[in-house]
Amino acid sequence: MNSLPLFHRITGKPVIVVGVSDAADAKRRLVERAGGLVISDPAGPAHLAFVALDDPEEIAASLKARGVLVNVVDRPELCDFTVPSLLERGPVLIAVGTGGVSAGLAKALRIGLEALLPANLGSLAQALDGARARLRERWPDAAVRRRTLDAALCAGGPLDPLTEHPADAVERWLDGAPGGASGITEFTLASGDPDDLTLRQARLLLGADVVMHDAAVPEVVLNRSRADAVRQVLGSDVSDHPPGTSVVIIRSR
């Protein structure tokens, strides 16, 4: 990974867009769609800028000299940031990027994801946001609350985000939700290539609170787990593990 993906709030803030072309117009629409204020003067006050010119080097350099982060259309080597292909479902925003290597590939991946995500995914997100107080009241312990929600949102769970749900799905789940998930699952890694993970193994990794692994499991595989998951190299006693949902990964010899 050579870029840090961030969601930058620009509502009500000025963003410079320089250029007179279809590409420049597309950037203006993107900024306006995100609530930003488009300004065309490259000397104007802003922290972000889009440059869509045939010869962008001089303007890009002058903007960077002022500390402005610059995106230059079709010139990834001049970009401080790139713009991913975006998929919107209400407050749910999924960004697919390639670091400027191939916008076409990012677009194709986004279109594929469009077909997988239900239209009411945004409504599910809003319902979960509205249920924050009730979630905290029912499960005061943050770890238990997170495990319970993870179990509800997993594949086949009562709030599976890849499934269409009625408007009151979150409320109905809260009325009858069981306690937080726990347990331990073990699988054997066939290779050191993360692309060789089965769909089940990938889901187990993403949902695990604790990832226990032998020393032969490579970092690229472990990076498929959640960033906040506890990692623990296997010792002699696998049964002694931290609370929560755990995955044990053994590398085949």
MARZA-808820 format. One record per residue (C-alpha): residue in three letters; chain; residue number from 1; y, z negated, x negated. Coordinates in nm, 3 decimals. Layout:
N
+-----+---+-----+---------+---------+---------+
:   r : c :   k :       y :       z :       x :
+-----+---+-----+---------+---------+---------+
: ALA : A : NUM :       Y :       Z :       X :
...
+-----+---+-----+---------+---------+---------+
***
This chain:
253
+-----+---+-----+---------+---------+---------+
:   r : c :   k :       y :       z :       x :
+-----+---+-----+---------+---------+---------+
: MET : A :   1 :   0.000 :   0.000 :   0.000 :
: ASN : A :   2 :   0.328 :   0.110 :  -0.162 :
: SER : A :   3 :   0.560 :   0.034 :   0.132 :
: LEU : A :   4 :   0.623 :  -0.280 :   0.337 :
: PRO : A :   5 :   0.620 :  -0.198 :   0.710 :
: LEU : A :   6 :   0.907 :  -0.373 :   0.892 :
: PHE : A :   7 :   1.061 :  -0.358 :   1.238 :
: HIS : A :   8 :   1.436 :  -0.360 :   1.180 :
: ARG : A :   9 :   1.664 :  -0.462 :   1.469 :
: ILE : A :  10 :   1.960 :  -0.224 :   1.496 :
: THR : A :  11 :   2.078 :  -0.293 :   1.852 :
: GLY : A :  12 :   2.457 :  -0.278 :   1.855 :
: LYS : A :  13 :   2.474 :  -0.205 :   1.482 :
: PRO : A :  14 :   2.617 :   0.107 :   1.313 :
: VAL : A :  15 :   2.377 :   0.356 :   1.155 :
: ILE : A :  16 :   2.500 :   0.657 :   0.959 :
: VAL : A :  17 :   2.352 :   0.998 :   1.046 :
: VAL : A :  18 :   2.476 :   1.287 :   0.833 :
: GLY : A :  19 :   2.395 :   1.649 :   0.914 :
: VAL : A :  20 :   2.427 :   1.925 :   1.172 :
: SER : A :  21 :   2.077 :   2.043 :   1.254 :
: ASP : A :  22 :   1.782 :   1.982 :   1.484 :
: ALA : A :  23 :   1.651 :   1.724 :   1.237 :
: ALA : A :  24 :   1.983 :   1.537 :   1.237 :
: ASP : A :  25 :   1.994 :   1.545 :   1.617 :
: ALA : A :  26 :   1.644 :   1.400 :   1.630 :
: LYS : A :  27 :   1.753 :   1.110 :   1.405 :
: ARG : A :  28 :   2.058 :   1.047 :   1.626 :
: ARG : A :  29 :   1.836 :   1.028 :   1.933 :
: LEU : A :  30 :   1.601 :   0.791 :   1.752 :
: VAL : A :  31 :   1.885 :   0.557 :   1.653 :
: GLU : A :  32 :   2.030 :   0.560 :   2.005 :
: ARG : A :  33 :   1.688 :   0.498 :   2.156 :
: ALA : A :  34 :   1.660 :   0.186 :   1.940 :
: GLY : A :  35 :   2.005 :   0.067 :   2.054 :
: GLY : A :  36 :   2.194 :   0.154 :   1.737 :
: LEU : A :  37 :   2.546 :   0.296 :   1.716 :
: VAL : A :  38 :   2.550 :   0.638 :   1.550 :
: ILE : A :  39 :   2.836 :   0.711 :   1.312 :
: SER : A :  40 :   2.873 :   1.039 :   1.123 :
: ASP : A :  41 :   3.111 :   0.926 :   0.849 :
: PRO : A :  42 :   2.908 :   0.858 :   0.531 :
: ALA : A :  43 :   3.184 :   0.621 :   0.420 :
: GLY : A :  44 :   3.150 :   0.413 :   0.735 :
: PRO : A :  45 :   3.021 :   0.055 :   0.744 :
: ALA : A :  46 :   2.641 :   0.051 :   0.781 :
: HIS : A :  47 :   2.325 :  -0.076 :   0.617 :
: LEU : A :  48 :   2.106 :   0.220 :   0.712 :
: ALA : A :  49 :   2.162 :   0.594 :   0.685 :
: PHE : A :  50 :   1.981 :   0.917 :   0.768 :
: VAL : A :  51 :   2.071 :   1.229 :   0.572 :
: ALA : A :  52 :   1.964 :   1.572 :   0.701 :
: LEU : A :  53 :   2.127 :   1.822 :   0.464 :
: ASP : A :  54 :   2.008 :   2.115 :   0.254 :
: ASP : A :  55 :   2.160 :   1.954 :  -0.057 :
: PRO : A :  56 :   2.145 :   1.579 :   0.009 :
: GLU : A :  57 :   2.146 :   1.443 :  -0.345 :
: GLU : A :  58 :   2.517 :   1.365 :  -0.383 :
: ILE : A :  59 :   2.564 :   1.197 :  -0.046 :
: ALA : A :  60 :   2.236 :   1.008 :  -0.079 :
: ALA : A :  61 :   2.340 :   0.879 :  -0.423 :
: SER : A :  62 :   2.683 :   0.769 :  -0.299 :
: LEU : A :  63 :   2.527 :   0.582 :  -0.006 :
: LYS : A :  64 :   2.275 :   0.410 :  -0.228 :
: ALA : A :  65 :   2.551 :   0.308 :  -0.469 :
: ARG : A :  66 :   2.707 :   0.114 :  -0.179 :
: GLY : A :  67 :   2.379 :  -0.064 :  -0.109 :
: VAL : A :  68 :   2.293 :   0.145 :   0.198 :
: LEU : A :  69 :   1.923 :   0.211 :   0.258 :
: VAL : A :  70 :   1.877 :   0.587 :   0.294 :
: ASN : A :  71 :   1.626 :   0.816 :   0.461 :
: VAL : A :  72 :   1.653 :   1.180 :   0.350 :
: VAL : A :  73 :   1.478 :   1.424 :   0.583 :
: ASP : A :  74 :   1.190 :   1.609 :   0.414 :
: ARG : A :  75 :   1.269 :   1.452 :   0.075 :
: PRO : A :  76 :   1.043 :   1.145 :   0.043 :
: GLU : A :  77 :   1.130 :   1.105 :  -0.327 :
: LEU : A :  78 :   1.491 :   1.030 :  -0.223 :
: CYS : A :  79 :   1.402 :   0.789 :   0.057 :
: ASP : A :  80 :   1.443 :   0.412 :   0.048 :
: PHE : A :  81 :   1.252 :   0.400 :   0.375 :
: THR : A :  82 :   1.049 :   0.637 :   0.589 :
: VAL : A :  83 :   1.026 :   0.661 :   0.967 :
: PRO : A :  84 :   0.677 :   0.634 :   1.115 :
: SER : A :  85 :   0.540 :   0.815 :   1.415 :
: LEU : A :  86 :   0.602 :   0.577 :   1.706 :
: LEU : A :  87 :   0.392 :   0.488 :   2.009 :
: GLU : A :  88 :   0.565 :   0.280 :   2.277 :
: ARG : A :  89 :   0.412 :   0.072 :   2.552 :
: GLY : A :  90 :   0.702 :  -0.140 :   2.672 :
: PRO : A :  91 :   0.756 :  -0.416 :   2.414 :
: VAL : A :  92 :   0.445 :  -0.300 :   2.227 :
: LEU : A :  93 :   0.550 :  -0.066 :   1.947 :
: ILE : A :  94 :   0.288 :   0.088 :   1.720 :
: ALA : A :  95 :   0.409 :   0.264 :   1.407 :
: VAL : A :  96 :   0.188 :   0.505 :   1.214 :
: GLY : A :  97 :   0.319 :   0.597 :   0.872 :
: THR : A :  98 :   0.200 :   0.776 :   0.561 :
: GLY : A :  99 :   0.485 :   0.676 :   0.330 :
: GLY : A : 100 :   0.636 :   1.021 :   0.368 :
: VAL : A : 101 :   0.321 :   1.197 :   0.243 :
: SER : A : 102 :   0.242 :   1.374 :   0.573 :
: ALA : A : 103 :   0.444 :   1.337 :   0.891 :
: GLY : A : 104 :   0.198 :   1.574 :   1.060 :
: LEU : A : 105 :  -0.094 :   1.343 :   0.990 :
: ALA : A : 106 :   0.100 :   1.042 :   1.123 :
: LYS : A : 107 :   0.179 :   1.237 :   1.440 :
: ALA : A : 108 :  -0.185 :   1.336 :   1.490 :
: LEU : A : 109 :  -0.299 :   0.976 :   1.451 :
: ARG : A : 110 :  -0.034 :   0.859 :   1.697 :
: ILE : A : 111 :  -0.147 :   1.115 :   1.954 :
: GLY : A : 112 :  -0.505 :   0.994 :   1.912 :
: LEU : A : 113 :  -0.395 :   0.636 :   1.972 :
: GLU : A : 114 :  -0.200 :   0.742 :   2.280 :
: ALA : A : 115 :  -0.528 :   0.838 :   2.444 :
: LEU : A : 116 :  -0.684 :   0.500 :   2.364 :
: LEU : A : 117 :  -0.412 :   0.264 :   2.486 :
: PRO : A : 118 :  -0.375 :   0.196 :   2.859 :
: ALA : A : 119 :  -0.042 :   0.263 :   3.025 :
: ASN : A : 120 :   0.002 :  -0.100 :   3.129 :
: LEU : A : 121 :  -0.035 :  -0.246 :   2.781 :
: GLY : A : 122 :   0.335 :  -0.333 :   2.783 :
: SER : A : 123 :   0.290 :  -0.528 :   3.105 :
: LEU : A : 124 :   0.011 :  -0.729 :   2.945 :
: ALA : A : 125 :   0.238 :  -0.813 :   2.651 :
: GLN : A : 126 :   0.518 :  -0.925 :   2.884 :
: ALA : A : 127 :   0.278 :  -1.138 :   3.086 :
: LEU : A : 128 :   0.156 :  -1.310 :   2.770 :
: ASP : A : 129 :   0.516 :  -1.372 :   2.666 :
: GLY : A : 130 :   0.588 :  -1.526 :   3.005 :
: ALA : A : 131 :   0.281 :  -1.749 :   2.972 :
: ARG : A : 132 :   0.385 :  -1.908 :   2.640 :
: ALA : A : 133 :   0.480 :  -2.242 :   2.794 :
: ARG : A : 134 :   0.162 :  -2.263 :   2.997 :
: LEU : A : 135 :  -0.049 :  -2.171 :   2.693 :
: ARG : A : 136 :   0.115 :  -2.448 :   2.488 :
: GLU : A : 137 :   0.069 :  -2.696 :   2.770 :
: ARG : A : 138 :  -0.301 :  -2.620 :   2.814 :
: TRP : A : 139 :  -0.383 :  -2.594 :   2.442 :
: PRO : A : 140 :  -0.132 :  -2.806 :   2.247 :
: ASP : A : 141 :  -0.316 :  -2.750 :   1.919 :
: ALA : A : 142 :  -0.189 :  -2.421 :   1.773 :
: ALA : A : 143 :  -0.521 :  -2.332 :   1.606 :
: VAL : A : 144 :  -0.721 :  -2.387 :   1.925 :
: ARG : A : 145 :  -0.461 :  -2.191 :   2.122 :
: ARG : A : 146 :  -0.481 :  -1.897 :   1.882 :
: ARG : A : 147 :  -0.862 :  -1.893 :   1.884 :
: THR : A : 148 :  -0.868 :  -1.903 :   2.262 :
: LEU : A : 149 :  -0.626 :  -1.614 :   2.288 :
: ASP : A : 150 :  -0.815 :  -1.419 :   2.022 :
: ALA : A : 151 :  -1.135 :  -1.457 :   2.225 :
: ALA : A : 152 :  -0.961 :  -1.334 :   2.540 :
: LEU : A : 153 :  -0.814 :  -1.031 :   2.364 :
: CYS : A : 154 :  -1.129 :  -0.926 :   2.177 :
: ALA : A : 155 :  -1.328 :  -0.617 :   2.275 :
: GLY : A : 156 :  -1.487 :  -0.683 :   2.614 :
: GLY : A : 157 :  -1.282 :  -1.000 :   2.664 :
: PRO : A : 158 :  -1.096 :  -1.084 :   2.985 :
: LEU : A : 159 :  -0.769 :  -0.953 :   2.835 :
: ASP : A : 160 :  -0.910 :  -0.669 :   2.620 :
: PRO : A : 161 :  -0.594 :  -0.468 :   2.540 :
: LEU : A : 162 :  -0.785 :  -0.138 :   2.549 :
: THR : A : 163 :  -0.873 :  -0.192 :   2.916 :
: GLU : A : 164 :  -0.655 :  -0.152 :   3.224 :
: HIS : A : 165 :  -0.578 :  -0.489 :   3.386 :
: PRO : A : 166 :  -0.423 :  -0.596 :   3.718 :
: ALA : A : 167 :  -0.070 :  -0.738 :   3.707 :
: ASP : A : 168 :  -0.197 :  -1.097 :   3.745 :
: ALA : A : 169 :  -0.470 :  -1.072 :   3.478 :
: VAL : A : 170 :  -0.311 :  -1.329 :   3.246 :
: GLU : A : 171 :  -0.252 :  -1.575 :   3.528 :
: ARG : A : 172 :  -0.610 :  -1.538 :   3.650 :
: TRP : A : 173 :  -0.743 :  -1.582 :   3.297 :
: LEU : A : 174 :  -0.540 :  -1.901 :   3.249 :
: ASP : A : 175 :  -0.674 :  -2.040 :   3.575 :
: GLY : A : 176 :  -1.029 :  -2.014 :   3.446 :
: ALA : A : 177 :  -1.014 :  -1.966 :   3.068 :
: PRO : A : 178 :  -1.275 :  -2.152 :   2.862 :
: GLY : A : 179 :  -1.197 :  -2.349 :   2.548 :
: GLY : A : 180 :  -1.120 :  -2.194 :   2.210 :
: ALA : A : 181 :  -1.378 :  -1.975 :   2.043 :
: SER : A : 182 :  -1.571 :  -2.102 :   1.745 :
: GLY : A : 183 :  -1.885 :  -2.018 :   1.554 :
: ILE : A : 184 :  -2.006 :  -1.830 :   1.252 :
: THR : A : 185 :  -2.138 :  -1.474 :   1.216 :
: GLU : A : 186 :  -2.293 :  -1.320 :   0.908 :
: PHE : A : 187 :  -2.324 :  -0.958 :   0.807 :
: THR : A : 188 :  -2.432 :  -0.771 :   0.495 :
: LEU : A : 189 :  -2.194 :  -0.528 :   0.333 :
: ALA : A : 190 :  -2.361 :  -0.195 :   0.262 :
: SER : A : 191 :  -2.101 :  -0.080 :   0.010 :
: GLY : A : 192 :  -1.766 :  -0.169 :  -0.141 :
: ASP : A : 193 :  -1.587 :   0.100 :   0.060 :
: PRO : A : 194 :  -1.398 :  -0.048 :   0.359 :
: ASP : A : 195 :  -1.441 :   0.282 :   0.544 :
: ASP : A : 196 :  -1.816 :   0.211 :   0.553 :
: LEU : A : 197 :  -1.763 :  -0.096 :   0.772 :
: THR : A : 198 :  -1.919 :  -0.056 :   1.113 :
: LEU : A : 199 :  -1.695 :  -0.092 :   1.418 :
: ARG : A : 200 :  -1.857 :  -0.430 :   1.491 :
: GLN : A : 201 :  -1.797 :  -0.551 :   1.134 :
: ALA : A : 202 :  -1.435 :  -0.437 :   1.141 :
: ARG : A : 203 :  -1.377 :  -0.623 :   1.468 :
: LEU : A : 204 :  -1.542 :  -0.938 :   1.333 :
: LEU : A : 205 :  -1.316 :  -0.929 :   1.029 :
: LEU : A : 206 :  -1.003 :  -0.880 :   1.238 :
: GLY : A : 207 :  -1.091 :  -1.168 :   1.469 :
: ALA : A : 208 :  -1.207 :  -1.421 :   1.211 :
: ASP : A : 209 :  -1.011 :  -1.737 :   1.132 :
: VAL : A : 210 :  -1.218 :  -1.785 :   0.817 :
: VAL : A : 211 :  -1.374 :  -1.519 :   0.594 :
: MET : A : 212 :  -1.644 :  -1.655 :   0.366 :
: HIS : A : 213 :  -1.775 :  -1.407 :   0.114 :
: ASP : A : 214 :  -1.974 :  -1.382 :  -0.203 :
: ALA : A : 215 :  -1.790 :  -1.296 :  -0.521 :
: ALA : A : 216 :  -1.914 :  -0.936 :  -0.517 :
: VAL : A : 217 :  -1.720 :  -0.845 :  -0.201 :
: PRO : A : 218 :  -1.422 :  -0.635 :  -0.316 :
: GLU : A : 219 :  -1.061 :  -0.710 :  -0.230 :
: VAL : A : 220 :  -1.019 :  -0.383 :  -0.039 :
: VAL : A : 221 :  -1.277 :  -0.499 :   0.213 :
: LEU : A : 222 :  -1.130 :  -0.849 :   0.244 :
: ASN : A : 223 :  -0.791 :  -0.691 :   0.312 :
: ARG : A : 224 :  -0.931 :  -0.562 :   0.642 :
: SER : A : 225 :  -0.919 :  -0.921 :   0.771 :
: ARG : A : 226 :  -0.609 :  -1.087 :   0.918 :
: ALA : A : 227 :  -0.342 :  -1.178 :   0.667 :
: ASP : A : 228 :  -0.348 :  -1.541 :   0.787 :
: ALA : A : 229 :  -0.727 :  -1.578 :   0.774 :
: VAL : A : 230 :  -0.863 :  -1.837 :   0.533 :
: ARG : A : 231 :  -1.068 :  -1.683 :   0.252 :
: GLN : A : 232 :  -1.345 :  -1.885 :   0.092 :
: VAL : A : 233 :  -1.590 :  -1.778 :  -0.179 :
: LEU : A : 234 :  -1.939 :  -1.877 :  -0.079 :
: GLY : A : 235 :  -2.085 :  -2.188 :  -0.232 :
: SER : A : 236 :  -2.431 :  -2.333 :  -0.194 :
: ASP : A : 237 :  -2.379 :  -2.464 :   0.161 :
: VAL : A : 238 :  -2.269 :  -2.200 :   0.413 :
: SER : A : 239 :  -2.283 :  -2.451 :   0.698 :
: ASP : A : 240 :  -1.986 :  -2.640 :   0.552 :
: HIS : A : 241 :  -1.702 :  -2.419 :   0.674 :
: PRO : A : 242 :  -1.354 :  -2.471 :   0.816 :
: PRO : A : 243 :  -1.312 :  -2.483 :   1.197 :
: GLY : A : 244 :  -1.264 :  -2.169 :   1.401 :
: THR : A : 245 :  -1.436 :  -1.834 :   1.417 :
: SER : A : 246 :  -1.592 :  -1.757 :   1.080 :
: VAL : A : 247 :  -1.746 :  -1.451 :   0.922 :
: VAL : A : 248 :  -1.981 :  -1.461 :   0.624 :
: ILE : A : 249 :  -1.998 :  -1.139 :   0.420 :
: ILE : A : 250 :  -2.289 :  -1.084 :   0.183 :
: ARG : A : 251 :  -2.278 :  -0.788 :  -0.054 :
: SER : A : 252 :  -2.612 :  -0.604 :  -0.066 :
: ARG : A : 253 :  -2.760 :  -0.582 :  -0.412 :
+-----+---+-----+---------+---------+---------+
***
